[in-house]
Amino acid sequence: MNPDMLRAALLQIHRYTGLATLAFLVIASLTGCVLVFRGPIDRALNPDLFYAQSTAATAEASVRAVSRWAAANPDLQILSFPLHPGEQRTITLSVAAKPGRPATTYDEVFVDPASGAFVGGRSSDAGIDRRHLIKGVADLHFDLVAGTPGRWFLGVVAVAWLLSSLAGLYLTFPERGGFWRSWWRNWQFRRSSKLPRLLLDLHRASALWLFPFLLILAATSAALNFFGEFYAPAVTKMWPLEHDLFDSDPPPRNPADPRLTLAEGLAAAQAHADRTGLEWQPATMLYLPDWNFYGVKFSPDGVLDYSNLGPVDYYVDADTGAYRHEVDPYTDTMGLKAIRVVYPLHSGEIFGPVTVALVFVLGLATLLQSLTGLYIWWKKRKSRVAARRAHRRKAAA
């Protein structure tokens, strides 16, 4: 294919994939920008759920408060909670009804960090009221509130975005003249330019300056949307894991409450961490009913985040306290590293606040490119239509 034909083909790909995905990229960019601040927004909307007069100073204090609440609610099973919720913050529990017990109207409970008293509860369903708004924004971002089909559709949108970005990069290359000098012009914009030229310059320059980061955002979006179907199987095929991710069926067992208390489960996981030499602090406690495992996620400061490759997870038997499993991306194979790095890259959490702020900027840039791209298409459409009509008239004559 000669250069002119290649350029024409890539122009069609860039133009029409951009138009086809525009509305969904606008939704993804706007919701993504909101989700960068999801914690502060949720707390601002629901201060009655998140704030308390007291503070859980240690992981053990959090476990005592949660254990008091659990003793008063024997029909519910605690699935996870933070061990260091923060200054004057309630402890947020993820809960579910135990087998054979009545269903509950909520699966998220907030308890006082000193007394374990019930502060409030809510379901994790999406909504537009203040209780469920952030979950609604998250579901819109992840799957258009349409479940798996919506996630797959957004995966196709992400792949189209990736192709459109690569095609767009090629289209910025100069067709003639000195390459670097001519190409540098496309990295700039002049505020004195007339609106059509200014928007074209903004469209190209913003994409060029941010191109590596936008490419990562598009690629990780595709990976997350096809995570279980393609990405995780592909990377674990190339680099098999030393420890699986609970993707096999659990052994059969009769449902029963764990014999160990939460405090004993935490102590068992901490003892294993001490034996391995891990100096991190316990951040989140889990219970996996199907496996009857207690789990503890460890982080450098005891607060769960996904900077670098995220936490280290240790799991112990909830009846005996014996070590059973671990998820450690720092000692496992490249397969687990490839799995763990996707979310921190996409959310910006990989290097902390600086990269989170960068992801917010990338969301605004994606919105800018979508809207300027639509304007450029609309502005040039009239001349393209006139050219096609002239060509047809010439052919007919």
C-alpha positions, -999 to +999 in steps of 0.1 A: +000+000+000+015+033-010+017+062+015-013+081+001-036+050+002-024+042+038-030+077+049-065+077+034-073+044+050-061+055+084-080+088+081-112+068+076-104+046+106-097+076+128-127+095+116-154+068+119-141+049+150-140+083+166-176+091+157-188+056+166-172+057+201-176+094+208-207+093+230-193+064+251-159+081+255-176+112+267-195+091+293-163+072+303-142+104+306-168+123+326-175+094+350-138+086+353-131+122+363-158+119+391-144+085+402-110+101+408-127+118+438-151+091+446-141+088+483-143+125+492-176+128+472-192+098+488-182+110+523-195+146+516-228+132+504-232+108+533-215+123+564-239+105+587-226+071+575-188+078+574-180+100+604-179+091+641-169+109+673-143+082+681-114+065+663-101+030+661-065+035+670-053-001+661-063-030+640-072-049+672-095-021+682-113-023+649-117-061+652-131-057+687-157-032+675-167-053+645-169-084+667-194-067+690-216-058+660-213-094+647-224-108+681-255-087+679-263-097+643-258-135+641-278-138+609-252-118+589-217-129+578-190-102+577-170-105+544-146-076+547-137-044+566-108-020+569-085-024+600-075+013+600-106+033+588-090+067+597-095+095+621-131+098+633-143+074+606-168+046+610-158+011+600-174+000+567-184-036+566-193-057+536-219-082+548-242-110+535-269-132+550-256-165+562-269-196+544-305-203+554-309-170+571-332-142+560-319-118+533-310-083+544-319-051+526-283-038+528-249-053+522-228-024+535-229-016+572-213+013+591-204+007+627-190+029+654-152+022+659-154+024+697-186+006+706-195-014+675-229+002+674-248+003+642-245+037+625-263+030+592-265+006+562-271+007+525-271-016+495-244-016+469-269-012+441-265+017+417-287+047+420-290+085+417-298+093+453-270+104+476-266+070+491-260+052+458-248+080+435-211+070+435-220+034+429-242+045+400-214+066+385-190+036+389-214+012+372-220+036+344-182+039+339-175+002+341-204-014+322-230+013+313-252-002+341-258-031+318-237-059+334-215-082+314-229-071+280-222-035+288-187-043+299-180-062+267-194-033+247-171-009+264-143-033+258-150-030+220-151+008+225-117+007+242-102-014+214-116+011+188-102+040+209-068+023+208-069+018+170-082+054+165-054+068+187-027+049+167-042+060+134-044+096+147-007+095+157+002+085+121-020+113+107+000+139+126+032+129+107+040+155+079+035+144+043+064+165+030+092+188+041+116+183+070+100+158+093+109+171+127+104+208+119+071+201+103+059+177+129+068+201+158+041+225+144+015+199+153+026+199+189+017+235+193-014+257+193-018+295+190-045+312+210-047+339+183-058+314+157-094+314+145-117+289+161-116+261+135-078+262+135-075+266+172-097+235+178-078+215+153-045+225+170-059+216+204-072+182+191-037+173+178-015+189+203-033+175+234-032+140+219+006+143+210+017+156+244-004+130+263-001+102+238+018+076+258-005+081+288-037+080+267-025+048+250-020+032+284-054+044+295-070+029+264-050-004+266-058-009+303-094-002+297-095-029+271-077-053+294-101-046+323-132-050+302-120-083+288-101-093+320-116-127+327-123-136+291-089-127+276-064-107+296-059-128+327-059-162+308-034-148+283-009-135+308-011-166+331-007-188+300+026-170+293+037-168+329+019-194+351+012-184+386+028-200+416-004-194+436-038-192+419-064-165+424-092-187+438-103-195+402-107-232+409-138-246+427-136-247+465-137-281+483-172-292+493-181-283+529-213-279+550-219-242+557-209-234+592-196-205+612-158-204+615-144-218+647-119-190+651-129-155+660-119-125+639-092-116+664-077-151+662-078-150+624-060-117+623-034-130+648-028-161+626-024-141+595+000-117+613+020-146+626+025-159+591+035-124+579+061-123+607+075-157+597+079-145+561+096-113+572+069-090+558+071-057+577+039-043+563+008-036+584-026-053+582-049-031+562-081-051+555-096-083+568-116-107+547-137-139+551-142-162+522-172-184+531-168-209+502-133-216+513-137-210+550-106-188+550-098-156+568-077-133+548-057-102+556-044-076+531-011-060+541+001-026+530+031-005+539+011+019+562-019-002+570-043+016+547-054-003+516-043+012+483-031+000+450+001+019+446+029+000+429+014-036+427-010-033+456-013-052+488+000-087+498-028-111+508-023-140+533-051-165+540-055-189+569-079-216+578-108-201+597-111-232+619-075-240+627-055-208+618-031-228+596-016-209+566-035-219+534-028-194+506-012-161+495-014-136+468+019-117+466+027-100+433+062-091+446+073-127+449+050-145+424+057-147+386+054-120+360+018-133+354+006-119+387+025-087+382+008-083+348-026-089+365-020-066+394-006-036+375-036-031+352-059-015+377-033+008+393-023+020+358-058+027+348-069+044+380-036+063+384-030+048+418+003+032+408+025+061+419+001+078+443-015+113+441+006+125+412-006+098+388-041+100+401-041+137+392-027+127+358-056+104+352-080+132+360-062+154+333-064+125+309-101+123+314-105+160+306-082+155+276-103+126+263-134+148+266-116+177+248-105+154+220-140+139+216-157+173+214-131+189+191-130+158+169-168+161+165-165+198+156-137+191+131-158+164+114-188+186+113-168+216+099-152+196+072-183+175+063-198+202+040-167+204+018-165+166+017-201+163+006-196+190-020-165+172-034-184+139-036-212+155-055-189+172-079-171+139-085-204+122-093-215+149-116-181+147-134-184+109-137-219+112-151-209+138-177 
